């Protein structure tokens, strides 16, 4: 997935969920759209460098969109994280069409946003002989101080419902796949965030026992002319369903 020419700045604050004040490198302060409905736990860090895309569409109320944030990696470098949840499906679709997810390769048809069992799932892949594969994508950006990645970053009733739908489809003879799109270059494994949403964690373990496949793929970012040029999924990451979340006594907030 290629980015437009991104513009750097510093995050001043995120507020009202969808707004962020950014100071650009040229000194201007702008209000950017924050395309993330979640808590943004551990990635909403004022003072960190961010990257914005700019729209020239006159109909848009806000011309700037917050795309990425750079976070200290604890080793003297930075991790790059996508805060734009709308990019996750594009990342996954590009990986699917490029046969970069071997577990889901060989399909003959890809359909986006499929309504099924009273919910909407992100993809349906159709195989001529093997049948349908239903895929739900979840973006992972939460890296706790124990070094591990977790999902979700807050209570997610919608996410739990998606798990139940995938299990129902498996019961009907289809393949159901939960695919964690890990849009954080510093995350190398994923576990259910039982410390934030224990019901989701229990449901994930239960549907996995029923045959729902759980995959996680990590990303890398290429740079062009000193700015992020593209992000892509490039490697499978382990998913640890046994880890019972980040210890509550250690968790900030």
N, C-alpha and C positions, 0 to 999 in steps of 0.2 A: 504494500500500500504506500503510494507516494504522497508526500506532503506538498502543499504549495510552498512558496517562499515564506518561511516562518520568521517572525520578528521577535527578538529577545527582550526581556524585561525582568522586573523583580515583583514578586507577589507582595502586595500590601495587606490585603484582607479579602476573604470570601464572605459574602453576606446574602441574606434572603435566598439562600440556596443556589440561585441561578446567576448571581452577579459576583464579579471580582474586580477589585481595584488593582491596577497594574501600573508600575512606573516603567516606561520604556527606556531603553538605553540612551535615547536622545533627550531624556528629561521630561517628556510629556507624560501626564497621568491620564490613563484611559479607563473606561469601564468596559470589561469584557464579559461576554456570555460564558457562564460556567456550565458546560453540558454534562452535568453529573447530578443525579437525583439522590445519591447516597450520602452517607455521613462523611466520606472522604477521610476517614480515620487514617492518620499517619502520612497523608499526602497533602493535606491542607496546612502548609508550613510557611507562614509569612517570612519574608526575607530571602527565600530561595529563588533561584533563577527559573524563569518560566519562558515558554515559547508560545506565541500567538499566531493565528492565521487571520488574515484581513479579507473581508468581503467588500466588493464594490457594488453590491446590490442595494440600490437606493431605498428599496422597500423594507430593508432590515432596520430594526430599531437600534441594534448594537452592531457595529461594524467589525468588532473584534471577537474572536473566539479563543478561549484558553485551551490549548492542545496538550502541552507537556509540562512537566516540572522536573527539575534536577534536584535530587536529594543526596546528602552525604552518605557514602557507602561504608563509613567507619574505617576505611583503609587509606584515606587521603584522596580518594576519587569521588565520583558521583554515579548514582544510578539514574537512569532516565525512565520516567513513568508517564504513561498516557492517562490523563484525567478525563478524556473525551470518551464516554461509554458508547457513544454512537459509532465509534471507529472499530469496536471489537468485531462486529459481524463482517465488516469489510475485510479485516485482517484474516478472519477464519475463512471467508469465501475465497479469498485469493489463495490461501493455503490449500483448500480443498480442490480448487480448479487446477492448481499447480502440482497436485499429487504429493503434497508435502505432509499429509497425514495418512500414512500407509493403512491404518486401521479403517479408513473410510474411502479408500481409493477404489476405482473401478465402476463408479456409478455412471448411469447413462443420462440422468436428468437431475437437476437441482432446482428446487423451488423454495423461495424465501417466504417467511412469515406465514406458516400454515396453521389454520384454525382446526383444532382437533380436541375432542373430549372437553369442550368448554373452556379451552385455553388457546393461546397462540404460541407456537414454538418457532424457533428461528429458521430451521431448514428441514426440508424433506428431501432425502436422496433416494432415487429410484434405481434399483438394479433389475435388469431384465429377468434374471433367473432367481436371485436371492430375495427379492421383495423390497419393502420400504425400510429406510433408516431415518428415524426422527432424531434431530440434533438440537439441543438447547445449549446456547452459549452463555457463559457467565464470565465477565471480566474480573480478573483478580489484580488488585493493586495494594492490598494490605500486607505489609511486611512488619511483623512485630519485632521487638527488641531481642527475641530469642533467635532471630535470623531466619525464621520460617515464614512462608506465605500462607494466608488464611482467606477463607470465604465463608459467609458474607462479612461485611464490615459493620453490619448492624442487623437487627431482626428483619427477616425477609419472608413474609407470608407468601408473597408472589413466588419467590424462589422455591419455597416448600411445595406449593401447588404444582409447579413445573415438574418437580421430582415425582410427585404422585401420578401425573399424567404420563410421564415416561414409563413408569412401572405398569400402568394400565395398558399401554401400547405393547409392552413386552409380553404381558399376559395374553394379548390377542395374537401373538406370533410375530410381531415386528421387532426390529432392533431399536432400542432407545439408548441414546448417548448424551451424557452430560459432558460438555467440553469446556474446561476452564481455559480461557484465553488470558494468559499471564502477561499483562502489559506493563511489566516492571522488570527492568533488566537485572535487578539484584535478587530476584526470587528464583530459587532452584528447586523448590518442592511446594506442594500445596496440601493443606489439611482443612477439614471442616472447623469453623470457628465456634467451637462449643462454649467458649468463654463469653461469646457475644450472642449466640443464638443456639442454645442447646437443642431446641426442637428441630431445627434444620439439620444439625449434626446427626441426631438420632434417625431422622427420616432418610438422610443420605445413606447411612449404613444399612437401613432396612431395604431401600430400593435396590441397592447394590446386591444384596443377598437375593433379590427377586430377579436379577439379571440385567439391570440397567448398567451399562458400561460407563465408567468414569475415566476421562482422559484429561490431561493437562499438557499444554504446549507453551513453551517459553518464547520470548521474542528477542530480536536484536535490532539495533538501529544503525543505519548507515548515515554518514555525514557527508555533506556536499558544501564546499565553500564556507566551512565553519559553522554550518547549521544542520540540524537534523533534516535528512532528505527523504528517508523512507523507513518504515517499520515493517517487519515481517516475522511470522512464526517460523522457527528454525529447528526446534528440538523438543522431544517429548520429555516431560518432567514427571517424577514420581508423585503419586497421590497417596497420602497416608491416612486411611480412614480410621486407624486405631488411635492416632494421637487425639487426646481429648481436649484439644484447644490450648491456647496460651494460658498459663496459670493466672488465675484472677488476681492473686496478690501481687503479681508482677506487672499486670497490665496497667498502663497509664490511664487516668480518667476513670 
